[in-house]
Structures are given as structure tokens and as C-alpha cells.
Amino acid sequence: MEEIKEKKRIEVDIDNLKESIEELNNIKLNEKENEILEKIKTYLEDCEYYLKKNDLFTSFGCITYAHGLIDAIKINRSLI
């Protein structure tokens, strides 16, 4: 039962990350921020891959790192 909750949590985090990516896609990013955004998208792909493999630990690590990179861009731009 706990594994189902953890998997659902990751799925919610994936949806939230996709929303954040869309927000960033709607603003003009500088070159370095675009590089970071590409890394975020890669971590999202990795997260989804590991989730399908039922490796929740690795999937969660990928998604949390991606969220941290999103926050770094937002903090740099004073969006949060």
C-alpha cells in the first residue's frame, strides 16, 4: 500500500513539473537558463523511465532534482 502512495506522489510531482516547464517555456530565457531547462527535461524523462521500471527511489531522486533546478531559475529571476 505504501508503494502505491509513493508512486502516486511521484505522478503528482511529474504533473507539477510539467506545469512549471510550461511556465518557463512562456518566458524568454537566457542561454544558460535554456541549458538548465534542457537538463530539467532530461531529468523528467529519467523520472518517467524509472517510474515505469518501478524504481521509485531513483524516480523520486530525478524528479526532486528537476524541481530544484526549476527553483534555481525562478529564484534567479525573482519569480518565487
Backbone as XML, in Angstrom:
<?xml version="1.0"?>
<chain id="A" units="angstrom">
  <residue number="1" name="MET">
    <atom name="N" x="0.818" y="-1.200" z="0.000"/>
    <atom name="CA" x="0.000" y="0.000" z="0.000"/>
    <atom name="C" x="0.864" y="1.267" z="0.000"/>
  </residue>
  <residue number="2" name="GLU">
    <atom name="N" x="1.935" y="1.231" z="0.766"/>
    <atom name="CA" x="2.817" y="2.405" z="0.849"/>
    <atom name="C" x="3.440" y="2.707" z="-0.511"/>
  </residue>
  <residue number="3" name="GLU">
    <atom name="N" x="3.788" y="1.649" z="-1.258"/>
    <atom name="CA" x="4.391" y="1.833" z="-2.577"/>
    <atom name="C" x="3.417" y="2.537" z="-3.522"/>
  </residue>
  <residue number="4" name="ILE">
    <atom name="N" x="2.146" y="2.240" z="-3.408"/>
    <atom name="CA" x="1.137" y="2.892" z="-4.248"/>
    <atom name="C" x="1.081" y="4.381" z="-3.933"/>
  </residue>
  <residue number="5" name="LYS">
    <atom name="N" x="1.146" y="4.737" z="-2.656"/>
    <atom name="CA" x="1.144" y="6.151" z="-2.259"/>
    <atom name="C" x="2.372" y="6.870" z="-2.801"/>
  </residue>
  <residue number="6" name="GLU">
    <atom name="N" x="3.517" y="6.214" z="-2.706"/>
    <atom name="CA" x="4.754" y="6.817" z="-3.198"/>
    <atom name="C" x="4.692" y="7.015" z="-4.708"/>
  </residue>
  <residue number="7" name="LYS">
    <atom name="N" x="4.167" y="6.027" z="-5.407"/>
    <atom name="CA" x="4.049" y="6.131" z="-6.860"/>
    <atom name="C" x="3.107" y="7.263" z="-7.235"/>
  </residue>
  <residue number="8" name="LYS">
    <atom name="N" x="1.997" y="7.392" z="-6.533"/>
    <atom name="CA" x="1.039" y="8.469" z="-6.790"/>
    <atom name="C" x="1.698" y="9.826" z="-6.532"/>
  </residue>
  <residue number="9" name="ARG">
    <atom name="N" x="2.484" y="9.922" z="-5.496"/>
    <atom name="CA" x="3.187" y="11.173" z="-5.165"/>
    <atom name="C" x="4.115" y="11.579" z="-6.303"/>
  </residue>
  <residue number="10" name="ILE">
    <atom name="N" x="4.830" y="10.624" z="-6.849"/>
    <atom name="CA" x="5.731" y="10.912" z="-7.964"/>
    <atom name="C" x="4.929" y="11.363" z="-9.180"/>
  </residue>
  <residue number="11" name="GLU">
    <atom name="N" x="3.803" y="10.716" z="-9.443"/>
    <atom name="CA" x="2.962" y="11.097" z="-10.577"/>
    <atom name="C" x="2.452" y="12.532" z="-10.433"/>
  </residue>
  <residue number="12" name="VAL">
    <atom name="N" x="2.075" y="12.922" z="-9.217"/>
    <atom name="CA" x="1.655" y="14.301" z="-8.958"/>
    <atom name="C" x="2.823" y="15.252" z="-9.183"/>
  </residue>
  <residue number="13" name="ASP">
    <atom name="N" x="4.016" y="14.866" z="-8.710"/>
    <atom name="CA" x="5.210" y="15.693" z="-8.914"/>
    <atom name="C" x="5.531" y="15.851" z="-10.404"/>
  </residue>
  <residue number="14" name="ILE">
    <atom name="N" x="5.317" y="14.804" z="-11.178"/>
    <atom name="CA" x="5.546" y="14.881" z="-12.626"/>
    <atom name="C" x="4.606" y="15.907" z="-13.240"/>
  </residue>
  <residue number="15" name="ASP">
    <atom name="N" x="3.343" y="15.863" z="-12.863"/>
    <atom name="CA" x="2.375" y="16.843" z="-13.383"/>
    <atom name="C" x="2.776" y="18.264" z="-13.002"/>
  </residue>
  <residue number="16" name="ASN">
    <atom name="N" x="3.195" y="18.451" z="-11.752"/>
    <atom name="CA" x="3.627" y="19.780" z="-11.297"/>
    <atom name="C" x="4.860" y="20.255" z="-12.056"/>
  </residue>
  <residue number="17" name="LEU">
    <atom name="N" x="5.791" y="19.345" z="-12.304"/>
    <atom name="CA" x="6.994" y="19.714" z="-13.042"/>
    <atom name="C" x="6.652" y="20.115" z="-14.477"/>
  </residue>
  <residue number="18" name="LYS">
    <atom name="N" x="5.755" y="19.383" z="-15.098"/>
    <atom name="CA" x="5.349" y="19.719" z="-16.466"/>
    <atom name="C" x="4.703" y="21.102" z="-16.524"/>
  </residue>
  <residue number="19" name="GLU">
    <atom name="N" x="3.919" y="21.449" z="-15.512"/>
    <atom name="CA" x="3.322" y="22.787" z="-15.441"/>
    <atom name="C" x="4.411" y="23.844" z="-15.307"/>
  </residue>
  <residue number="20" name="SER">
    <atom name="N" x="5.397" y="23.578" z="-14.469"/>
    <atom name="CA" x="6.499" y="24.531" z="-14.290"/>
    <atom name="C" x="7.307" y="24.696" z="-15.574"/>
  </residue>
  <residue number="21" name="ILE">
    <atom name="N" x="7.511" y="23.603" z="-16.296"/>
    <atom name="CA" x="8.231" y="23.681" z="-17.573"/>
    <atom name="C" x="7.451" y="24.552" z="-18.547"/>
  </residue>
  <residue number="22" name="GLU">
    <atom name="N" x="6.143" y="24.383" z="-18.595"/>
    <atom name="CA" x="5.304" y="25.204" z="-19.475"/>
    <atom name="C" x="5.410" y="26.685" z="-19.108"/>
  </residue>
  <residue number="23" name="GLU">
    <atom name="N" x="5.430" y="26.989" z="-17.817"/>
    <atom name="CA" x="5.584" y="28.380" z="-17.379"/>
    <atom name="C" x="6.902" y="28.954" z="-17.903"/>
  </residue>
  <residue number="24" name="LEU">
    <atom name="N" x="7.968" y="28.170" z="-17.790"/>
    <atom name="CA" x="9.274" y="28.646" z="-18.255"/>
    <atom name="C" x="9.328" y="28.748" z="-19.771"/>
  </residue>
  <residue number="25" name="ASN">
    <atom name="N" x="8.593" y="27.896" z="-20.453"/>
    <atom name="CA" x="8.543" y="27.964" z="-21.917"/>
    <atom name="C" x="7.868" y="29.248" z="-22.393"/>
  </residue>
  <residue number="26" name="ASN">
    <atom name="N" x="7.090" y="29.879" z="-21.528"/>
    <atom name="CA" x="6.353" y="31.091" z="-21.900"/>
    <atom name="C" x="7.114" y="32.377" z="-21.604"/>
  </residue>
  <residue number="27" name="ILE">
    <atom name="N" x="8.335" y="32.262" z="-21.103"/>
    <atom name="CA" x="9.147" y="33.456" z="-20.863"/>
    <atom name="C" x="10.466" y="33.304" z="-21.619"/>
  </residue>
  <residue number="28" name="LYS">
    <atom name="N" x="11.078" y="34.434" z="-21.912"/>
    <atom name="CA" x="12.358" y="34.413" z="-22.633"/>
    <atom name="C" x="13.470" y="34.084" z="-21.641"/>
  </residue>
  <residue number="29" name="LEU">
    <atom name="N" x="14.120" y="32.972" z="-21.884"/>
    <atom name="CA" x="15.215" y="32.537" z="-21.031"/>
    <atom name="C" x="16.549" y="32.872" z="-21.694"/>
  </residue>
  <residue number="30" name="ASN">
    <atom name="N" x="17.544" y="33.116" z="-20.861"/>
    <atom name="CA" x="18.873" y="33.338" z="-21.420"/>
    <atom name="C" x="19.505" y="31.984" z="-21.776"/>
  </residue>
  <residue number="31" name="GLU">
    <atom name="N" x="20.669" y="32.017" z="-22.375"/>
    <atom name="CA" x="21.313" y="30.799" z="-22.862"/>
    <atom name="C" x="21.542" y="29.779" z="-21.747"/>
  </residue>
  <residue number="32" name="LYS">
    <atom name="N" x="22.047" y="30.238" z="-20.623"/>
    <atom name="CA" x="22.331" y="29.337" z="-19.502"/>
    <atom name="C" x="21.041" y="28.741" z="-18.946"/>
  </residue>
  <residue number="33" name="GLU">
    <atom name="N" x="19.997" y="29.553" z="-18.841"/>
    <atom name="CA" x="18.707" y="29.055" z="-18.350"/>
    <atom name="C" x="18.119" y="28.016" z="-19.311"/>
  </residue>
  <residue number="34" name="ASN">
    <atom name="N" x="18.316" y="28.221" z="-20.609"/>
    <atom name="CA" x="17.863" y="27.227" z="-21.590"/>
    <atom name="C" x="18.618" y="25.909" z="-21.438"/>
  </residue>
  <residue number="35" name="GLU">
    <atom name="N" x="19.900" y="25.986" z="-21.126"/>
    <atom name="CA" x="20.679" y="24.771" z="-20.868"/>
    <atom name="C" x="20.124" y="24.039" z="-19.650"/>
  </residue>
  <residue number="36" name="ILE">
    <atom name="N" x="19.809" y="24.797" z="-18.617"/>
    <atom name="CA" x="19.249" y="24.204" z="-17.404"/>
    <atom name="C" x="17.885" y="23.590" z="-17.705"/>
  </residue>
  <residue number="37" name="LEU">
    <atom name="N" x="17.080" y="24.273" z="-18.502"/>
    <atom name="CA" x="15.758" y="23.755" z="-18.863"/>
    <atom name="C" x="15.891" y="22.423" z="-19.610"/>
  </residue>
  <residue number="38" name="GLU">
    <atom name="N" x="16.880" y="22.298" z="-20.459"/>
    <atom name="CA" x="17.093" y="21.025" z="-21.160"/>
    <atom name="C" x="17.468" y="19.917" z="-20.177"/>
  </residue>
  <residue number="39" name="LYS">
    <atom name="N" x="18.269" y="20.257" z="-19.169"/>
    <atom name="CA" x="18.613" y="19.272" z="-18.138"/>
    <atom name="C" x="17.363" y="18.867" z="-17.352"/>
  </residue>
  <residue number="40" name="ILE">
    <atom name="N" x="16.502" y="19.835" z="-17.074"/>
    <atom name="CA" x="15.245" y="19.551" z="-16.368"/>
    <atom name="C" x="14.417" y="18.554" z="-17.171"/>
  </residue>
  <residue number="41" name="LYS">
    <atom name="N" x="14.311" y="18.772" z="-18.460"/>
    <atom name="CA" x="13.536" y="17.866" z="-19.313"/>
    <atom name="C" x="14.152" y="16.469" z="-19.337"/>
  </residue>
  <residue number="42" name="THR">
    <atom name="N" x="15.472" y="16.401" z="-19.297"/>
    <atom name="CA" x="16.143" y="15.100" z="-19.258"/>
    <atom name="C" x="15.847" y="14.382" z="-17.950"/>
  </residue>
  <residue number="43" name="TYR">
    <atom name="N" x="15.894" y="15.126" z="-16.844"/>
    <atom name="CA" x="15.564" y="14.521" z="-15.550"/>
    <atom name="C" x="14.106" y="14.060" z="-15.524"/>
  </residue>
  <residue number="44" name="LEU">
    <atom name="N" x="13.214" y="14.793" z="-16.157"/>
    <atom name="CA" x="11.815" y="14.378" z="-16.248"/>
    <atom name="C" x="11.704" y="13.052" z="-17.002"/>
  </residue>
  <residue number="45" name="GLU">
    <atom name="N" x="12.393" y="12.947" z="-18.138"/>
    <atom name="CA" x="12.392" y="11.701" z="-18.906"/>
    <atom name="C" x="12.943" y="10.548" z="-18.065"/>
  </residue>
  <residue number="46" name="ASP">
    <atom name="N" x="14.029" y="10.819" z="-17.340"/>
    <atom name="CA" x="14.611" y="9.789" z="-16.482"/>
    <atom name="C" x="13.626" y="9.367" z="-15.395"/>
  </residue>
  <residue number="47" name="CYS">
    <atom name="N" x="12.957" y="10.337" z="-14.805"/>
    <atom name="CA" x="11.983" y="10.059" z="-13.762"/>
    <atom name="C" x="10.882" y="9.135" z="-14.281"/>
  </residue>
  <residue number="48" name="GLU">
    <atom name="N" x="10.359" y="9.456" z="-15.437"/>
    <atom name="CA" x="9.284" y="8.639" z="-16.018"/>
    <atom name="C" x="9.789" y="7.241" z="-16.374"/>
  </residue>
  <residue number="49" name="TYR">
    <atom name="N" x="11.014" y="7.155" z="-16.858"/>
    <atom name="CA" x="11.609" y="5.859" z="-17.196"/>
    <atom name="C" x="11.697" y="4.975" z="-15.943"/>
  </residue>
  <residue number="50" name="TYR">
    <atom name="N" x="12.270" y="5.524" z="-14.874"/>
    <atom name="CA" x="12.447" y="4.739" z="-13.658"/>
    <atom name="C" x="11.107" y="4.422" z="-12.988"/>
  </residue>
  <residue number="51" name="LEU">
    <atom name="N" x="10.148" y="5.312" z="-13.131"/>
    <atom name="CA" x="8.820" y="5.035" z="-12.587"/>
    <atom name="C" x="8.210" y="3.828" z="-13.294"/>
  </residue>
  <residue number="52" name="LYS">
    <atom name="N" x="8.363" y="3.754" z="-14.607"/>
    <atom name="CA" x="7.857" y="2.596" z="-15.361"/>
    <atom name="C" x="8.567" y="1.312" z="-14.949"/>
  </residue>
  <residue number="53" name="LYS">
    <atom name="N" x="9.829" y="1.424" z="-14.566"/>
    <atom name="CA" x="10.601" y="0.266" z="-14.101"/>
    <atom name="C" x="10.294" y="-0.056" z="-12.630"/>
  </residue>
  <residue number="54" name="ASN">
    <atom name="N" x="9.442" y="0.747" z="-12.020"/>
    <atom name="CA" x="9.054" y="0.625" z="-10.611"/>
    <atom name="C" x="10.232" y="0.853" z="-9.659"/>
  </residue>
  <residue number="55" name="ASP">
    <atom name="N" x="11.227" y="1.617" z="-10.124"/>
    <atom name="CA" x="12.345" y="2.036" z="-9.282"/>
    <atom name="C" x="11.972" y="3.404" z="-8.720"/>
  </residue>
  <residue number="56" name="LEU">
    <atom name="N" x="11.173" y="3.378" z="-7.649"/>
    <atom name="CA" x="10.624" y="4.613" z="-7.094"/>
    <atom name="C" x="11.700" y="5.492" z="-6.470"/>
  </residue>
  <residue number="57" name="PHE">
    <atom name="N" x="12.699" y="4.876" z="-5.883"/>
    <atom name="CA" x="13.770" y="5.648" z="-5.248"/>
    <atom name="C" x="14.498" y="6.518" z="-6.269"/>
  </residue>
  <residue number="58" name="THR">
    <atom name="N" x="14.912" y="5.926" z="-7.381"/>
    <atom name="CA" x="15.627" y="6.664" z="-8.416"/>
    <atom name="C" x="14.707" y="7.664" z="-9.096"/>
  </residue>
  <residue number="59" name="SER">
    <atom name="N" x="13.467" y="7.252" z="-9.351"/>
    <atom name="CA" x="12.495" y="8.147" z="-9.980"/>
    <atom name="C" x="12.282" y="9.392" z="-9.121"/>
  </residue>
  <residue number="60" name="PHE">
    <atom name="N" x="12.126" y="9.192" z="-7.824"/>
    <atom name="CA" x="11.916" y="10.327" z="-6.920"/>
    <atom name="C" x="13.145" y="11.228" z="-6.882"/>
  </residue>
  <residue number="61" name="GLY">
    <atom name="N" x="14.327" y="10.630" z="-6.912"/>
    <atom name="CA" x="15.547" y="11.431" z="-6.932"/>
    <atom name="C" x="15.624" y="12.314" z="-8.168"/>
  </residue>
  <residue number="62" name="CYS">
    <atom name="N" x="15.254" y="11.771" z="-9.315"/>
    <atom name="CA" x="15.271" y="12.536" z="-10.562"/>
    <atom name="C" x="14.298" y="13.712" z="-10.505"/>
  </residue>
  <residue number="63" name="ILE">
    <atom name="N" x="13.094" y="13.449" z="-10.021"/>
    <atom name="CA" x="12.066" y="14.496" z="-10.020"/>
    <atom name="C" x="12.402" y="15.594" z="-9.012"/>
  </residue>
  <residue number="64" name="THR">
    <atom name="N" x="12.956" y="15.219" z="-7.868"/>
    <atom name="CA" x="13.289" y="16.258" z="-6.885"/>
    <atom name="C" x="14.435" y="17.134" z="-7.386"/>
  </residue>
  <residue number="65" name="TYR">
    <atom name="N" x="15.397" y="16.534" z="-8.070"/>
    <atom name="CA" x="16.498" y="17.328" z="-8.620"/>
    <atom name="C" x="15.978" y="18.285" z="-9.686"/>
  </residue>
  <residue number="66" name="ALA">
    <atom name="N" x="15.064" y="17.803" z="-10.517"/>
    <atom name="CA" x="14.475" y="18.659" z="-11.560"/>
    <atom name="C" x="13.727" y="19.831" z="-10.932"/>
  </residue>
  <residue number="67" name="HIS">
    <atom name="N" x="12.974" y="19.568" z="-9.871"/>
    <atom name="CA" x="12.266" y="20.655" z="-9.185"/>
    <atom name="C" x="13.259" y="21.672" z="-8.618"/>
  </residue>
  <residue number="68" name="GLY">
    <atom name="N" x="14.383" y="21.192" z="-8.119"/>
    <atom name="CA" x="15.404" y="22.098" z="-7.600"/>
    <atom name="C" x="15.971" y="23.002" z="-8.688"/>
  </residue>
  <residue number="69" name="LEU">
    <atom name="N" x="16.176" y="22.454" z="-9.875"/>
    <atom name="CA" x="16.662" y="23.273" z="-10.983"/>
    <atom name="C" x="15.622" y="24.301" z="-11.411"/>
  </residue>
  <residue number="70" name="ILE">
    <atom name="N" x="14.350" y="23.913" z="-11.392"/>
    <atom name="CA" x="13.266" y="24.871" z="-11.683"/>
    <atom name="C" x="13.323" y="26.013" z="-10.683"/>
  </residue>
  <residue number="71" name="ASP">
    <atom name="N" x="13.444" y="25.658" z="-9.407"/>
    <atom name="CA" x="13.503" y="26.689" z="-8.364"/>
    <atom name="C" x="14.702" y="27.608" z="-8.562"/>
  </residue>
  <residue number="72" name="ALA">
    <atom name="N" x="15.825" y="27.057" z="-8.990"/>
    <atom name="CA" x="17.021" y="27.894" z="-9.212"/>
    <atom name="C" x="16.758" y="28.944" z="-10.279"/>
  </residue>
  <residue number="73" name="ILE">
    <atom name="N" x="16.103" y="28.544" z="-11.370"/>
    <atom name="CA" x="15.772" y="29.525" z="-12.411"/>
    <atom name="C" x="14.806" y="30.565" z="-11.870"/>
  </residue>
  <residue number="74" name="LYS">
    <atom name="N" x="13.786" y="30.110" z="-11.146"/>
    <atom name="CA" x="12.780" y="31.052" z="-10.616"/>
    <atom name="C" x="13.400" y="32.007" z="-9.597"/>
  </residue>
  <residue number="75" name="ILE">
    <atom name="N" x="14.269" y="31.502" z="-8.746"/>
    <atom name="CA" x="14.927" y="32.366" z="-7.764"/>
    <atom name="C" x="15.804" y="33.379" z="-8.483"/>
  </residue>
  <residue number="76" name="ASN">
    <atom name="N" x="16.544" y="32.933" z="-9.475"/>
    <atom name="CA" x="17.403" y="33.831" z="-10.243"/>
    <atom name="C" x="16.594" y="34.949" z="-10.890"/>
  </residue>
  <residue number="77" name="ARG">
    <atom name="N" x="15.389" y="34.635" z="-11.303"/>
    <atom name="CA" x="14.525" y="35.622" z="-11.953"/>
    <atom name="C" x="13.573" y="36.286" z="-10.964"/>
  </residue>
  <residue number="78" name="SER">
    <atom name="N" x="13.706" y="35.979" z="-9.698"/>
    <atom name="CA" x="12.845" y="36.500" z="-8.624"/>
    <atom name="C" x="11.367" y="36.201" z="-8.908"/>
  </residue>
  <residue number="79" name="LEU">
    <atom name="N" x="11.104" y="34.976" z="-9.388"/>
    <atom name="CA" x="9.736" y="34.551" z="-9.662"/>
    <atom name="C" x="9.102" y="33.871" z="-8.446"/>
  </residue>
  <residue number="80" name="ILE">
    <atom name="N" x="9.925" y="33.549" z="-7.433"/>
    <atom name="CA" x="9.378" y="32.994" z="-6.193"/>
    <atom name="C" x="9.971" y="33.725" z="-5.017"/>
  </residue>
</chain>
